[in-house]
Each structure stands twice: as C-alpha cells, then as structure tokens.
Amino acid sequence: MAAVRPVLVFVLIGLLSGEVSSVQYFGKLIGKLSELHHGVSGEVYAVDSRTLYIKDFTYDGQGPAAYFYAGNTRTPGNSGFRLRDEKGSGEVIRRYRKEGVTLSLPEGKTLNNIKIFYVWCEEFAVNFGDVKIPRNFDYPRPVKVDQLQGVHGVSSDNVVIVDAQTLLIPNFSYDGEAPDAKFWVGRGSKPSPQGTRIPDENGKEKPLRRYDRKTIVLTLPGDLTVFEIGHFGVWCEAFTVDFGHILIPQNLNVPPSLKMLGVSPQSKLNCEVLQDSTAFEVRWAMAGESIIVQLVAKIDNGEYMSFGVSGDESGSVMINGDVAVAWIDKETLKGHAVDYYLKDKSQCSGPTGSCPDSRFRENSDSIRMLNAAQVNGYSIVTYQRPLRADDEYDQPIHSNQSTPIIWAIGPLNQRNEVSFHSEYLKTDKFIHFGRSPKWNCPAPEVEQPMKPKTTQDEDEEEAVTPSRSRNNERRRGSNNRGNPVRESEGSESERVASRFEQSSKRGSNKNSDENSRRNIPTPAPASKKDAWTIPPIQCYEPDDGVFYAQMGPTGGKRGYPAITGHVGWGISWYINGLLIPEINVVRGKTYTFVIEGGLDPNVPAKYHPFYITDDPVGGYEHQSAEDKKKIRIFAGAQQDKDGNVYPTGTGRLCHWTQKGDMEAEDFASFGAYQRTLELKCDQGEPGVIQWTPDDNTPDTVYYQCFTHRYLGWKINVLDSCDEQPAASETRIISVPSPFDQEENYEKNGETMQ
C-alpha cells in the first residue's frame, strides 16, 4: 500500500452533507424568471461559475417537451443547449411546486459565456420563462485570505474560503504540544472564550493533534456561516490562549454551501483500492437513483484515470465497457470527468474506438462532473452518474448485486482523449455498490492519540464513518474541492439511503446567548507523582524585596503539572529564576515586582500581564462578568473611568529557554534542569508594580497572568517573619537579574532575543 494518502474524501462527503440551513443564502441573485407560460416562476441564483440554483421553482409539467436551457445569445431559442435536471437526467422536466433546484452547466460552459437561462419547449419552440445574465456578472467564487502564523508552530499557506461554510487550510502545521487547542471562530477581530469550536477535519472536537504541513478542510457547524464571523484560528480553550488567527473579510461573495442548498447526507462512505503503486482508489456513496463516485490517484500531468462498468456481466471486460475518464489539467487546475463508451480497443477515430459518448450521439454524456482538486500530488475527481443506463452507450450499476468493474490509467492525446492505457485491471473484479458502507482503503497516517486508546476508541475508528474515520484527511460536511473548480450536487440527491452521522452535537453554533455563556473548560487534573521540589522564597528573601517575574517552560510532567495538579499549556511564571515557587511575604512590607511577561497584546501568546489576585485560576480578562464580581485584584490592574479593568503589570518579554535535547522529566531535580536554561529577552523595558499586603489581604493569594489561566502559583501572606537565615544556611539559588545578563551579552558581542 502507499504509505500516505492525501486529504481526499472531504469533497465526496461535502456533496452529501447537512440539512437545509435556516440562513437563506443561495449565492448571488441573477434575477427572477419571467412568467410566460405553464406557471413557470422562481428566482435564479449563481452558486458558482458553473452552478445555478432556482429558488421556489414552479412549473405545471404540462408542456410536451420542456427542458432547462441556456444560451450565448440574449434571445431564447433552439440555438441554446440543454441542461440536465437536478438528478442529472436529460429527460423532459417534471412538474415542480416551489422547489429548490440545483443545475450544473455542461463541461466547458461557465457563466462567463452564457447570456440567458430559460425553460424551453423544443417541440413547439416556445419560451416558458427566462432570466438574462447581466454583463460582467460577478458570480460567487472561493476567496483566498491570509496565512495562519502563530505560536506552537501554527502556520499555513493562504486559507481559502471555499464557500459560506467551508474553509480549506493548505499545509497546516501545529506542534501538538498544548493540551486543549481547538480550531476556533468568533465575532470581532480577535479570539475570545465566547467563540465557537470548529470540529477538525475528522468531525471531532477533541484537542488538536500534531500537524505537519497537512492540507485540511473544515466545516462550520450547524447553520453558522462565514458571514457571521470575524476571525478564524487556533485557540487553547482551557488556557484562553490565541495560538494564531486570521481575519475573515466582510461582504464576501462566496458560494453557498451545498448544505444550504438542501443537499442531504449519506450515512457512510465506501472505498476500495484499485492499484497500490499509484494509490488508485475509488470512493462512492449511493444517492437515490444515482451514485456519487470519487477517483483518487497519484498520476502525472497529461494522464487520465478511468473507472466504470464492464461490458460483460460475467467478468471484467473492456469492450462495450462504460467508464468515466477523469483528469486534472495541472496548469489550470481544471477538472474533467467524461462519459466514455469503449467500442473497441483503440483510440477514438470517427465512429470507432474508445470514445466519449458525445462522439456517438450529441447530449449522451451521463456523467456529471462535480469537483476536482490537486492535493499533495494526488488527482481527485468527483462525479455523479445515474444507476440505470441512460442510453445504449451506458451500463447499469446494480444496487442489489455485485457489478463487474474495469479501470485503467494512461496518457491523454492531443485532443485530451484517451490513448492506450499503461496500467489496467488484469483480473475479474466485482464491487457490490449497494453494500453496507465499508472503508477498505488505508489511512494516510496513524493519528497521535491524546490518551491511551481504549478498545472502544479503536472500535469507533474501525467503524470508519465520515466523522470518525481512520483517514485523518476525511471530513464530515465539507464541500470543498481544494481549488476553484466547484459544482454542486442536485437537491434530489437528498433521497439517499441513510444520513451521515452528525458528530457535532451543538446544532446551530452561532454566538447565541447559550454559547456566549459557555463555561471555559477546566484542564484535566494532573498527577502529582515525582514532582520536583521547588524551594520556596522565604519571607526574609530577597533582602531588597524585589522579585523578577519572567516566563519559562513548565518543566514537563515533573514541573508545573505535578506541583499544582493542573495540566499546563507549555509556559509558566518564573520568579527569581525559579519555576512557580511559593512566595512568602509579610503584611505591611512593600514588595517590587519587575515584570517581563510581554508587551504586545496583538500577539496574545507572548503577552502575559502579571497581577496578584485571590483567584487560583487567573486569566481575569476572560472570566465571565458574574465571576469577575467575585474576584479581588491586589496589584497589577486598574479601572478606567468606565469601570473596565485593564492590566498594568506589563513589560518586555523575557523567556527562560532550554538548551539541549533532553526531556524535562528526565532531570532528577529542578536544579539540574535549571542549569540547562538561559534567559532570552526581547528589546524594550521591563514593567514595575509595587504591592504592600495589609490586614485585608487574605492569607493566600496568587500571582497570575491577566490574559491566560494557570500560569502562576501561591503567595502566602504572613503577619510577621519569625524566621531568619542561619549563618551556615545555604541560600536558594541566586539568579542574576536580567539587567546583569544583558550586560554580559553585550560584553560578549551578543544580542538578547
């Protein structure tokens, strides 16, 4: 098997996703159909370059030979061309009563080169109703926005807003080290706890694993659309940390999601490997009277992949076979899926050979090309075809028994038609397309679990549903193709065998009152086993009462988590060079804190205002209004004239950084670990706050970060300091001030960073 498979089924799943959204967005309005004959009426929208949606389409069905038509003149007539209906059928259209209808233009046609859409009676050459396409019409299309760039290795190429509910994140990376990172969206320009979780590409809301330049597709949950959000990024929910985000532009002209057009889902997907060496796979889902097929292979530019039904019911035979020939032009990224009839084992020449159906008879192509994408060297083409044979050039696909199949890979000729294949099926192969869905294809890579797997976890993964699949690139509800080639499936496909498992339990995830009141989750408790002993700062230390507060690593499992019993997110406060020591202070004495936790609020992961509070959690900025009323702050914050609390304990960022490759938990003591740390500081000045505990100060308070939770630890407030250092007592480790270190760096010709 090929070791790695790309992100591929998001297209196929997206074509079958969701229920009708309450958000009435169908694309860009072209206009209303003129109401001329047989009750024809409706509003026509452009979904994208090749897809139309007719809202509330009505037609009495009494015309003798009525078809959907489009043309490149502004006058309706027989010179136009037929459009297949929402089922992909080329038959006379049926009766409609205020129905939503999704139509695709034929291969090679776009809204750039048609001027009119109409309902046309061929037998009597009568226009039943039409709408004209405005000149220079700006149809909806995917929009490319900024790249993700942040901490914990968060990065990506430019994010693509594929449609109103789908985001494509090319080459996404994240180091996987934080305990509670989630994909996140929300209103406004920056993340906050009042945002909304976005399930990952597998439909899960669990903390994100490690990603290494992986292209993924995400679907906004429920009825949430890009029109209602102002940002997208990666957010550590339990610690309220922004790991990196981008802004979502307003007034986007993007396609609606297929879910918004009323397309309903199949429950699960099927997959079979056709050839290992090219990673050639066929994936499919039954959709009523049709089937949606996705072909995936690692083929070269100028090559095709073909798949279809044998010309002989008893085995896999090429002659008289009915196949879809699919390829992607890697220069334009335009996808193709063409219906072929294999009359002979030769190139198409006149009325003989392996030819597109349309070469034998006009308008006989039964393949409806839906999507195409080029991802990580893989060609991905998704198409729809009827189960039954539409004409003498088609073979039926059985839903109640096995169907003999054929496939081939080979070069395209100068006419972009098939040449003799270089790879092909050499044995008989049958597929039961109507079987209970089963995924017989390899996973792209093993997912790194956040915890040891249980038998139940493994059973869920083996189930291979779209939202809980072994394929980490698989995505429930996504309808992106990875590039601007985008067609939508007809709404009649909603009569599918069963529905996709809905992994999002939240329904509509707009910023409702319920969502905005959501409690920030408490990090999982951590074991206190083998915790390092951190020497407390005694009440008589230091002599001058000056504390240096800087950032540094949590010290692995033996550091912050084991000391506090809370999981950390990678950084903690260091006081006078010690990892979250308990500090002992005396009432009535004034203490000075030199703060070096970061200055720039626009980089939240490097902005840690220091404050002293009675709250053991911290992160005052993100506490609820009700909780803030219960919290006291003793130093490091002030109120403005409107009563808003803002931090004052800010200064340049200094960070203790580990040298070497040893894991922190491999050190027997903090002292040994501390010797591997060096202090690196940004340019700028430290901040300074002073604090004098008094009789109203509780016996235990905490030094914390104003913007993030669980970064600090305890301060014990004493009435008096009865202890004094003994003459022979060894004092705790003396750490030079950052000012002294900076001087040493300058003497050595180095620059602090």
C-alpha positions in Angstrom: 0.0 0.0 0.0 1.1 3.6 -0.5 2.2 4.8 2.9 0.4 8.1 2.8 -3.0 9.1 1.3 -4.0 12.7 0.9 -6.9 14.7 2.3 -9.4 13.5 -0.2 -12.9 12.5 0.9 -13.8 15.9 2.0 -15.2 16.5 -1.5 -17.4 13.4 -1.6 -18.7 13.9 1.9 -19.4 17.5 1.3 -21.6 16.7 -1.6 -23.9 14.8 0.7 -23.8 17.0 3.8 -26.4 18.5 6.1 -29.9 19.7 6.2 -31.4 22.9 4.9 -29.9 25.9 6.7 -32.1 28.5 8.2 -29.8 31.1 6.7 -31.4 32.0 3.4 -28.3 32.4 1.2 -28.3 30.7 -2.2 -25.5 32.6 -3.9 -25.7 35.8 -5.9 -29.1 36.7 -7.3 -29.3 36.8 -11.1 -33.0 37.6 -11.3 -36.5 36.3 -11.5 -37.7 34.0 -14.2 -40.2 35.8 -16.5 -43.6 34.2 -16.0 -44.7 33.5 -19.6 -46.3 30.0 -19.8 -47.3 26.9 -17.8 -46.9 28.7 -14.4 -43.1 29.0 -14.7 -41.6 31.1 -11.9 -38.7 31.3 -9.5 -35.6 33.2 -8.5 -32.3 32.2 -10.2 -29.1 32.4 -8.3 -25.5 31.9 -9.3 -23.9 29.4 -6.9 -20.5 29.5 -8.6 -19.1 29.6 -12.2 -21.0 26.6 -13.4 -23.9 26.1 -11.0 -27.3 27.7 -10.8 -29.9 27.4 -8.1 -33.6 28.2 -8.7 -35.4 29.1 -5.5 -39.1 28.2 -5.4 -39.1 26.9 -9.0 -42.6 26.2 -10.2 -43.7 24.6 -13.5 -47.0 22.8 -14.1 -45.4 19.9 -16.1 -47.9 20.2 -18.9 -45.5 21.2 -21.7 -44.9 18.4 -24.2 -41.1 18.7 -24.4 -39.8 21.2 -21.9 -36.2 21.3 -20.8 -33.8 23.6 -18.9 -31.8 25.6 -21.4 -29.0 28.2 -21.6 -27.6 30.1 -24.5 -24.9 32.5 -25.5 -27.3 35.0 -27.1 -29.7 37.2 -25.3 -32.7 35.6 -27.1 -34.1 32.2 -26.2 -34.2 29.6 -29.0 -33.2 26.2 -30.3 -29.6 27.5 -30.7 -29.1 27.2 -27.0 -28.2 23.9 -25.2 -29.9 21.7 -22.7 -29.1 21.5 -19.0 -29.6 18.2 -17.2 -32.0 18.4 -14.3 -31.2 18.2 -10.6 -31.0 14.4 -10.9 -28.5 14.5 -13.8 -31.2 13.3 -16.2 -31.6 14.7 -19.7 -35.2 13.7 -19.9 -38.2 16.1 -20.2 -38.5 18.0 -17.0 -41.3 17.1 -14.5 -43.8 19.1 -12.6 -42.3 21.4 -9.8 -44.1 23.1 -7.0 -42.0 25.9 -5.4 -38.9 23.6 -5.2 -35.2 24.4 -4.8 -33.4 23.1 -7.9 -29.6 22.9 -8.4 -28.4 22.8 -12.0 -24.9 22.5 -13.4 -23.7 23.9 -16.8 -22.2 21.3 -19.2 -18.5 20.7 -19.4 -16.7 23.7 -20.8 -19.6 26.2 -20.1 -19.5 28.8 -17.4 -21.5 31.9 -16.5 -18.8 33.9 -18.4 -20.0 32.6 -21.7 -23.8 32.3 -21.4 -26.2 35.2 -21.6 -29.6 33.7 -20.8 -31.2 30.8 -18.9 -34.7 29.7 -19.8 -37.3 26.9 -19.8 -37.7 25.9 -23.4 -40.3 23.7 -25.2 -38.4 22.1 -28.0 -41.4 20.6 -29.8 -43.1 24.0 -30.3 -40.1 26.3 -29.9 -41.7 28.2 -27.1 -40.0 30.0 -24.2 -41.9 29.3 -20.9 -39.8 31.8 -18.9 -36.3 33.2 -18.8 -33.7 35.3 -17.0 -30.9 37.1 -18.6 -27.3 37.0 -17.2 -26.1 40.6 -16.6 -22.9 41.7 -18.5 -19.7 41.1 -16.5 -21.6 39.2 -13.9 -19.5 38.7 -10.8 -20.5 35.2 -9.7 -19.6 33.8 -6.3 -16.2 32.1 -6.1 -13.7 30.9 -3.4 -11.7 33.6 -1.8 -8.1 33.4 -0.7 -7.3 35.2 2.6 -4.3 35.4 4.9 -1.9 32.7 6.2 -2.0 31.4 9.7 1.1 32.3 11.7 1.5 32.0 15.4 3.0 30.1 18.3 3.3 26.4 18.9 4.4 26.1 15.3 1.0 27.2 14.0 1.3 28.1 10.3 -0.4 27.5 6.9 -0.4 28.8 3.4 -3.2 31.2 2.5 -6.5 30.0 3.8 -9.2 29.6 1.2 -12.9 30.3 2.0 -14.4 27.8 -0.4 -18.0 28.6 0.4 -20.2 30.0 3.1 -19.4 27.1 5.5 -16.2 25.6 4.3 -12.5 26.6 4.9 -9.5 25.0 3.2 -6.3 25.2 5.2 -3.4 24.3 3.0 -0.2 23.0 4.6 -1.4 23.5 8.1 1.2 22.9 10.9 0.9 22.8 14.7 3.3 21.1 17.1 0.6 19.4 19.1 2.1 20.3 22.5 -0.7 22.3 24.0 -3.3 20.4 26.0 -6.5 22.0 24.7 -6.0 23.6 21.3 -9.1 23.8 19.0 -10.0 25.3 15.7 -11.9 28.4 16.6 -14.1 31.2 15.1 -16.0 34.1 16.5 -17.3 37.6 16.0 -14.9 40.6 16.1 -11.3 40.8 15.2 -9.7 38.6 17.8 -10.5 35.3 19.6 -12.1 35.0 23.0 -13.8 32.3 25.1 -17.1 33.5 23.6 -16.1 32.0 20.2 -17.2 28.7 18.7 -15.3 25.4 18.4 -14.8 24.1 14.9 -14.6 20.3 14.6 -11.4 19.1 13.0 -11.2 17.5 9.6 -12.5 14.3 11.1 -15.5 15.9 12.7 -14.1 15.7 16.2 -13.9 18.5 18.8 -11.1 16.9 20.9 -7.8 18.7 21.4 -5.8 19.0 18.2 -3.0 16.6 17.5 0.2 17.4 15.7 0.0 18.5 12.1 3.0 18.8 9.7 2.1 20.7 6.6 -1.2 18.9 6.2 -3.9 20.3 3.9 -7.3 20.1 5.7 -10.9 21.1 5.2 -13.1 22.4 8.0 -16.8 22.9 8.0 -18.5 25.5 10.2 -21.0 23.7 12.5 -24.8 24.0 12.4 -26.1 27.0 10.5 -23.0 29.1 11.2 -21.6 30.8 8.1 -18.6 33.0 7.3 -20.9 36.0 7.1 -21.3 35.8 10.9 -17.7 35.5 11.9 -14.8 38.0 12.0 -11.8 35.6 12.6 -10.6 32.1 12.4 -7.6 30.5 14.2 -6.3 28.1 16.7 -7.3 28.7 20.3 -6.3 26.9 23.5 -9.7 26.8 25.2 -8.8 25.7 28.7 -6.0 28.3 29.0 -7.6 31.1 26.8 -4.6 31.4 24.5 -4.6 32.6 20.9 -2.1 30.4 19.0 -2.6 32.4 15.8 -5.6 33.7 13.9 -6.6 35.5 10.7 -9.4 38.0 9.9 -12.4 36.9 7.8 -13.3 39.7 5.4 -16.8 41.1 5.4 -19.2 41.2 2.4 -17.8 38.0 0.9 -19.1 36.9 -2.5 -18.5 33.2 -2.0 -20.7 30.2 -3.0 -23.3 28.9 -0.6 -22.5 25.5 0.9 -24.3 22.6 -0.6 -26.0 22.1 2.8 -27.6 25.5 2.4 -29.0 24.4 -0.9 -30.7 21.4 0.7 -28.5 18.5 -0.1 -28.8 15.7 2.5 -26.2 13.2 3.5 -25.5 9.5 3.1 -24.6 7.7 6.3 -21.1 6.4 5.5 -18.7 6.1 2.6 -17.2 3.2 0.7 -13.7 2.8 -0.5 -11.8 0.2 -2.5 -8.1 0.2 -3.6 -7.8 -0.4 -7.3 -4.0 -0.3 -7.6 -1.3 0.1 -4.9 1.5 1.6 -6.9 -0.5 4.6 -8.0 -2.6 4.8 -4.8 -5.6 4.5 -7.1 -8.8 4.4 -5.1 -12.5 4.5 -5.8 -14.8 6.0 -3.2 -18.6 6.2 -3.5 -21.9 6.8 -1.9 -25.3 5.8 -3.1 -27.7 8.8 -3.6 -31.1 7.6 -4.5 -31.3 6.9 -8.2 -27.7 8.0 -8.7 -24.2 7.3 -7.3 -21.5 9.8 -6.4 -18.0 8.5 -7.2 -14.6 9.9 -6.3 -11.5 8.7 -8.0 -8.1 9.3 -6.4 -4.7 8.5 -7.8 -1.1 9.8 -8.0 -0.8 10.3 -11.7 1.3 12.5 -13.9 0.2 15.6 -15.8 -1.3 14.6 -19.1 -2.5 11.3 -17.7 -6.1 10.1 -17.1 -7.7 7.7 -14.7 -10.8 5.8 -15.7 -13.3 3.7 -13.8 -16.6 2.1 -14.7 -18.7 -0.9 -15.6 -17.6 -3.9 -17.6 -19.1 -4.6 -21.0 -19.8 -8.2 -19.9 -21.9 -9.1 -16.8 -19.8 -12.2 -16.2 -16.4 -10.5 -15.7 -14.2 -7.5 -16.2 -14.1 -6.9 -20.0 -13.1 -3.6 -21.6 -15.1 -4.0 -24.9 -18.5 -2.4 -24.6 -17.5 -1.0 -21.2 -19.0 2.2 -19.8 -16.4 4.3 -17.9 -15.8 7.8 -16.6 -12.5 9.2 -17.8 -11.1 11.7 -15.3 -8.1 14.0 -15.2 -7.0 17.4 -14.0 -5.1 20.0 -16.0 -2.3 20.8 -13.6 -1.7 24.1 -15.2 -5.2 25.4 -14.8 -6.3 23.0 -12.1 -9.5 22.5 -14.1 -11.0 19.0 -13.6 -12.7 16.8 -16.2 -14.9 13.7 -16.0 -16.2 12.5 -19.3 -18.6 9.6 -20.1 -16.8 7.0 -22.4 -18.1 4.0 -24.4 -15.3 1.5 -25.1 -16.5 0.2 -28.5 -13.0 -1.0 -29.5 -9.5 -1.4 -28.0 -8.2 1.6 -29.9 -8.1 5.4 -29.8 -11.2 7.2 -30.8 -11.3 7.6 -34.6 -14.6 8.6 -36.2 -17.3 6.2 -35.1 -15.0 3.5 -33.7 -12.6 3.1 -30.8 -12.8 4.2 -27.1 -14.7 7.4 -27.5 -16.7 9.9 -25.4 -20.4 9.1 -25.6 -20.9 12.5 -27.2 -18.9 11.4 -30.2 -21.5 8.8 -30.9 -24.5 10.9 -30.2 -25.0 14.5 -29.0 -26.1 15.1 -25.4 -25.5 11.5 -24.4 -22.9 12.2 -21.7 -24.4 10.8 -18.5 -21.5 11.9 -16.2 -22.0 15.0 -14.1 -18.6 16.4 -13.1 -18.9 17.7 -9.6 -15.5 18.6 -8.2 -11.8 18.4 -8.8 -8.7 19.0 -6.7 -5.0 18.6 -6.8 -3.7 17.9 -3.3 -0.2 16.8 -2.4 0.4 15.3 -5.8 -2.8 13.4 -5.9 -5.5 14.0 -8.5 -9.0 13.9 -7.1 -12.1 14.0 -9.3 -15.7 13.5 -8.1 -18.6 12.9 -10.4 -22.2 11.7 -10.4 -23.9 9.3 -12.7 -27.3 7.5 -12.8 -27.5 3.9 -11.6 -29.6 2.9 -14.6 -28.3 3.0 -18.2 -29.5 6.3 -19.8 -28.8 5.1 -23.4 -27.2 2.3 -25.4 -23.7 3.6 -24.5 -24.2 3.1 -20.8 -24.1 0.1 -18.5 -26.2 -0.1 -15.3 -24.8 -0.1 -11.8 -26.6 -2.6 -9.7 -27.6 -1.7 -6.1 -28.8 -5.2 -5.1 -25.9 -7.3 -6.5 -22.3 -7.2 -7.5 -21.3 -5.3 -10.6 -18.2 -6.2 -12.7 -15.9 -3.2 -13.0 -13.0 -2.1 -15.1 -10.3 0.6 -14.7 -7.2 1.9 -16.4 -4.6 4.7 -16.3 -2.8 6.1 -19.3 -1.8 9.1 -21.3 -4.1 11.7 -23.0 -3.6 12.5 -26.6 -3.5 16.0 -28.1 -7.3 16.1 -28.2 -7.4 15.3 -24.5 -8.9 11.9 -25.3 -7.6 8.6 -24.1 -4.6 6.8 -25.6 -3.8 3.2 -25.0 -3.6 2.5 -21.2 -0.3 1.9 -19.4 -2.0 0.4 -16.4 -5.2 -1.6 -16.3 -7.2 -4.3 -14.4 -5.9 -7.7 -15.5 -8.3 -9.9 -13.5 -12.0 -10.0 -12.9 -13.2 -7.7 -10.1 -16.7 -7.2 -8.8 -18.0 -4.5 -6.4 -21.3 -4.5 -4.6 -22.0 -0.8 -4.8 -25.2 -1.1 -2.7 -23.5 -2.9 0.2 -23.4 -1.7 3.8 -20.8 1.1 3.7 -17.3 -0.2 4.2 -13.9 1.5 4.0 -11.3 -0.9 2.6 -8.6 1.7 2.0 -5.6 2.6 4.1 -5.4 5.5 6.5 -2.9 8.3 5.5 -1.1 8.1 8.8 -1.6 7.0 12.4 -3.3 9.6 14.5 -1.4 10.5 17.6 -3.9 9.9 20.5 -4.1 12.4 23.3 -4.5 9.5 25.7 -4.0 5.7 25.6 -6.6 4.2 23.3 -9.3 2.0 24.8 -11.0 -0.8 23.0 -14.0 1.5 22.4 -11.8 4.1 20.8 -10.4 1.5 18.4 -13.8 0.2 17.6 -15.0 3.7 16.8 -12.1 4.3 14.5 -12.6 1.0 12.8 -16.2 2.0 12.1 -14.8 4.5 9.5 -17.7 6.9 9.5 -17.0 10.2 7.8 -16.6 12.0 11.1 -14.7 9.2 12.8 -12.5 7.8 10.1 -9.1 6.2 10.1 -8.3 8.7 7.3 -7.2 11.8 9.0 -7.9 13.8 5.9 -11.6 12.9 5.9 -14.1 15.4 6.8 -17.8 15.3 7.6 -19.9 18.0 5.9 -17.1 19.5 3.9 -17.8 20.6 0.3 -14.5 21.9 -0.8 -12.6 20.7 -3.7 -9.3 22.2 -2.9 -9.5 24.7 -5.8 -12.0 26.9 -7.5 -13.4 24.0 -9.6 -16.7 23.6 -7.8 -20.0 22.2 -8.9 -22.9 21.3 -6.6 -24.9 18.1 -6.4 -28.6 18.3 -7.3 -31.0 18.7 -4.4 -32.9 15.5 -5.4 -29.9 13.5 -4.0 -31.4 14.1 -0.6 -33.2 10.8 -1.1 -30.1 8.9 0.0 -30.2 5.5 1.8 -29.4 7.0 5.2 -27.9 10.0 6.8 -24.4 10.9 7.8 -23.6 10.5 11.5 -23.7 14.1 12.8 -20.7 14.4 15.0 -21.4 17.9 16.0 -23.9 17.8 18.9 -24.3 21.6 19.1 -26.8 22.2 16.3 -26.6 25.8 15.3 -23.4 27.2 16.8 -23.9 30.9 16.2 -22.9 33.2 19.0 -26.2 32.6 20.8 -26.8 33.5 24.4 -26.2 29.9 25.4 -22.9 29.8 23.6 -21.7 33.1 25.0 -22.4 31.8 28.5 -20.4 28.6 27.9 -18.1 27.9 30.8 -14.4 27.7 30.0 -13.4 24.0 30.5 -11.2 23.1 33.4 -8.0 21.4 32.3 -7.7 17.8 33.2 -6.2 17.1 36.6 -2.5 16.1 36.5 -0.7 13.5 38.6 1.5 14.9 41.4 3.8 11.9 41.3 7.5 12.6 41.2 7.0 16.4 41.4 10.2 18.4 41.6 10.8 20.2 44.9 11.0 23.9 44.2 12.5 25.8 47.1 10.0 28.4 48.4 11.0 32.0 48.6 11.1 32.7 52.3 9.7 35.7 54.0 13.2 37.2 54.5 14.2 36.7 50.9 15.3 38.6 49.0 16.7 41.3 51.2 15.6 44.2 49.0 12.1 42.7 48.4 12.5 42.7 44.6 11.1 39.8 42.5 11.8 39.3 38.9 8.8 37.7 37.1 9.6 36.1 33.7 8.2 33.3 31.5 9.7 29.9 31.0 8.8 26.3 30.3 6.6 24.3 32.6 9.2 21.6 33.1 7.4 18.6 31.7 5.4 16.2 33.8 7.5 16.8 36.9 7.2 20.6 36.8 4.1 22.8 36.8 1.5 19.9 36.4 2.9 17.8 39.2 3.4 20.8 41.5 -0.1 22.3 41.0 -2.2 19.3 40.0 -3.3 21.2 36.8 -2.2 20.5 33.3 -0.1 23.4 31.9 -0.1 24.6 28.3 3.7 24.9 28.0 4.7 28.1 29.8 4.7 29.3 33.4 5.8 32.1 35.6 9.4 32.0 36.8 10.1 34.1 39.9 13.8 35.0 40.5 14.7 32.1 38.2 12.5 29.5 40.0 9.6 27.6 38.4 6.4 28.8 40.1 7.8 28.9 43.6 5.6 29.6 46.6 6.4 33.2 47.8 6.1 34.1 51.4 5.5 37.8 52.2 4.8 39.9 55.3 1.9 42.3 55.8 3.0 45.9 55.9 6.1 45.4 53.8 6.3 46.8 50.3 7.4 44.5 47.5 8.5 45.3 44.0 7.9 43.1 41.0 9.9 43.6 37.9 7.6 42.3 35.1 9.0 40.8 31.9 6.0 38.8 30.6 5.4 40.6 27.3 4.2 44.0 26.0 2.2 43.4 22.8 -1.5 42.5 23.2 -1.7 41.8 19.4 0.4 38.7 20.0 -1.6 37.1 22.8 0.6 34.0 23.2 3.5 36.3 24.1 1.5 38.8 26.2 1.3 37.9 29.9 0.4 40.8 32.2 1.3 40.0 35.8 -1.2 40.5 38.6 -1.9 39.4 42.1 -5.4 38.1 42.9 -7.4 35.8 45.2 -8.3 33.7 42.2 -6.4 30.4 41.9 -7.1 30.2 38.2 -6.1 33.5 36.7 -6.9 34.8 33.2 -9.2 37.6 34.6 -9.7 39.1 31.1 -11.6 36.0 30.0 -13.6 35.4 33.2 -17.4 35.8 32.9 -18.9 39.0 34.2 -20.5 37.1 37.1 -17.2 35.5 38.1 -15.4 38.9 37.9 -17.6 40.2 40.6 -16.3 37.6 43.0 -12.6 38.2 42.2 -10.3 40.6 44.0 -7.2 42.0 42.5 -4.5 43.4 44.8 -1.9 44.6 42.3 -1.2 44.7 38.5 -4.5 46.2 37.3 -6.5 49.4 37.4 -10.0 50.6 36.5 -10.7 53.1 33.8 -13.4 55.8 34.1 -16.0 53.4 32.7 -15.2 50.8 35.3 -13.3 48.5 32.9 -10.3 46.7 34.4 -7.1 46.7 32.5 -3.7 45.3 33.3 -0.7 47.4 34.3 1.8 44.6 35.0 3.4 44.6 31.6 6.9 44.8 30.3 9.2 43.3 27.6 9.2 39.6 27.2 12.0 37.6 28.9 11.8 33.8 28.5 13.8 31.1 30.1 14.7 28.7 27.2 16.1 25.2 27.5 19.4 24.3 25.8 19.9 20.7 24.6 17.6 17.9 23.7 16.9 16.2 27.0 13.2 15.9 28.0 12.5 17.9 31.2 11.1 14.9 33.1 14.4 13.2 32.6 16.1 15.5 35.1 16.1 14.3 38.7 15.7 17.7 40.1 14.7 21.2 39.2 18.3 22.4 40.0 19.7 20.1 37.3 17.0 21.2 34.8 17.6 24.9 35.7 21.2 24.6 34.7 20.1 24.0 31.1 18.1 27.2 30.9 19.2 30.5 29.6 17.3 33.8 29.7 16.4 35.5 26.4 14.8 38.9 26.3 13.1 41.0 23.7 14.1 44.6 23.2 12.3 47.1 25.5 11.9 47.9 29.1 10.5 45.8 32.0 7.4 46.9 33.8 7.3 47.5 37.5 4.5 47.1 40.0 4.6 47.5 43.8 2.4 45.8 46.4 2.0 46.2 50.1 -0.1 43.4 51.6 -2.2 44.6 54.6 -4.7 43.3 57.1 -7.4 42.9 54.5 -5.2 40.7 52.3 -6.2 37.0 52.5 -3.6 34.6 53.9 -3.2 33.0 50.5 -3.2 34.9 47.2 -1.9 34.1 43.8 0.4 35.6 41.1 -1.2 35.0 37.7 -1.4 36.1 34.1 -4.2 38.5 33.3 -4.9 37.1 29.9 -4.3 33.3 30.4 -5.2 30.7 33.0 -3.0 28.5 35.1 0.4 30.1 34.7 1.2 31.1 38.3 1.1 29.8 41.9 0.7 30.8 45.6 1.7 33.7 47.7 1.5 33.1 51.4 0.8 36.3 53.3 2.2 36.2 56.9 1.6 38.6 59.9 5.3 38.5 60.7 8.6 36.9 59.6 9.8 34.9 62.5 12.4 33.0 60.6 15.8 34.3 59.8 18.6 32.7 57.7 21.1 30.8 59.8 24.7 31.8 59.5 25.5 28.4 57.9 22.3 28.1 55.9 22.7 27.7 52.2 20.6 30.2 50.4 18.4 29.3 47.5 19.9 29.6 44.0 20.9 33.1 43.2 19.8 34.2 39.8 21.4 37.2 38.2 19.0 40.0 37.2 18.2 40.2 33.5 20.0 43.6 33.5 23.2 41.9 34.5 22.7 39.2 31.9 22.1 41.8 29.3 25.4 43.5 30.1 27.1 40.2 29.9 25.6 39.6 26.5 26.7 43.0 25.3 30.3 42.4 26.6 30.4 39.1 24.6 29.1 40.8 21.5 25.7 39.0 21.6 22.2 40.4 21.3 19.4 39.4 23.5 16.4 38.0 21.6 
